[in-house]
């Protein structure tokens, strides 16, 4: 296959977008956060409750269980990582 054919078949990944969620558990020492969340389109993931590894620099100190949040997540070598987090309005 030529490089041009490969480029035509390449489907770019969808850019991350904000996802609504609710904090279910916080493990600040391990930098993990359990969220019940809606669909994460850029990862082709339906809504569910799951544990996220939290990227360094994302603050967890003001969170508490039950908080409504908005977040962005990305695939980092097969592991879902929370890259941005803010309180939902």
C-alpha positions as CSV (number, residue, x, y, z in Angstrom):
1,X,0.0,0.0,0.0
2,X,1.4,3.4,-0.9
3,X,1.7,6.2,1.7
4,X,-1.1,8.1,-0.2
5,X,-3.5,5.1,0.3
6,X,-2.5,4.8,3.9
7,X,-3.3,8.5,4.5
8,X,-6.7,8.1,2.8
9,X,-7.6,5.2,5.1
10,X,-6.4,6.9,8.3
11,X,-9.3,8.1,10.4
12,X,-8.1,10.8,12.8
13,X,-9.0,10.2,16.5
14,X,-11.7,12.4,17.8
15,X,-10.4,15.3,19.9
16,X,-11.1,15.0,23.7
17,X,-14.2,16.8,24.9
18,X,-15.7,17.6,28.3
19,X,-17.6,14.7,29.9
20,X,-20.0,15.0,32.9
21,X,-19.3,12.8,35.9
22,X,-19.9,12.3,39.6
23,X,-17.1,11.5,42.1
24,X,-17.7,8.1,43.7
25,X,-14.3,7.5,45.4
26,X,-11.0,9.4,45.8
27,X,-7.6,7.8,46.3
28,X,-5.3,10.9,46.4
29,X,-2.2,9.0,47.4
30,X,-2.4,6.6,44.4
31,X,-3.7,9.5,42.2
32,X,-6.9,7.5,41.3
33,X,-10.4,8.7,41.0
34,X,-13.6,6.6,40.6
35,X,-16.2,8.4,38.6
36,X,-19.7,7.6,37.3
37,X,-19.6,9.2,33.9
38,X,-21.3,9.8,30.6
39,X,-20.1,8.7,27.2
40,X,-16.4,9.4,26.5
41,X,-16.6,9.9,22.7
42,X,-12.9,10.3,21.9
43,X,-12.3,6.9,23.6
44,X,-15.4,5.2,22.2
45,X,-16.5,4.4,25.7
46,X,-20.1,4.2,27.0
47,X,-21.2,5.8,30.2
48,X,-20.2,3.7,33.3
49,X,-18.5,3.8,36.7
50,X,-14.8,3.3,36.5
51,X,-11.4,4.2,38.1
52,X,-9.2,6.7,36.3
53,X,-5.5,7.3,36.8
54,X,-5.1,11.1,37.3
55,X,-2.4,12.9,35.4
56,X,0.1,14.8,37.5
57,X,-0.9,18.5,37.9
58,X,-4.6,17.7,38.1
59,X,-5.8,18.9,41.6
60,X,-7.7,16.4,43.7
61,X,-7.5,18.2,47.1
62,X,-10.8,20.1,46.8
63,X,-12.9,17.1,45.7
64,X,-15.3,15.1,47.8
65,X,-17.5,12.1,47.1
66,X,-20.7,13.2,45.4
67,X,-19.2,16.2,43.7
68,X,-20.4,16.8,40.1
69,X,-17.5,17.3,37.8
70,X,-16.5,17.8,34.2
71,X,-13.4,16.1,32.9
72,X,-11.3,15.1,29.8
73,X,-9.7,11.7,29.4
74,X,-7.2,10.2,27.0
75,X,-5.7,6.9,26.2
76,X,-2.1,6.7,27.5
77,X,-0.5,3.4,26.2
78,X,-3.7,1.5,26.8
79,X,-4.6,3.1,30.1
80,X,-7.3,5.7,30.5
81,X,-6.0,8.8,32.1
82,X,-7.9,11.8,33.4
83,X,-6.1,14.9,31.9
84,X,-8.4,17.8,33.0
85,X,-10.9,18.2,35.8
86,X,-13.2,21.0,37.0
87,X,-16.3,21.4,39.1
88,X,-19.5,21.1,37.0
89,X,-21.7,24.2,37.0
